[in-house]
Amino acid sequence: MPDYFGVEFWNSLDPYIEHSAMFNIEHASTPSLIQHGESDERVPIGQGYELCNALRRQGATVRMVVHPRQRHGLQEPRLVLDAARRDMEWFQQYLGK
């Protein structure tokens, strides 16, 4: 992250807070579908649960799906299709498309 933000968090926390979903979640209300790989090393699964719980505490409609064995990008064809199906159902339900 220091490469992205240009500074270590211990030297300047501001850019990290400014771009943090958790620090900017107050009043979030958009229905959210979180699809997360169980073995994601880039965004650890705990962060997905944290986001899901924070959205619920804000009263937002949220569903979290954990895809087994998957890392940051889904690789198993069966799970890729499942994620796409879930996306389409979510959009149809909340966007009417």
QUISULNOR-V394613 format. One record per run of one state. SS is the DSSP state (H for helix, E for strand, L for the rest). FROM is the first residue (numbers start at 1). LEN is the number of residues. Records with the same first field share a line. If there is no record, write none. Layout:
BEGIN
SS = FROM-LEN  FROM-LEN
END
This chain:
BEGIN
L = 1-1  6-8  19-3  25-7  38-7  58-4  68-9  96-2
H = 2-4  14-5  22-3  45-13  77-19
E = 32-6  62-6
END
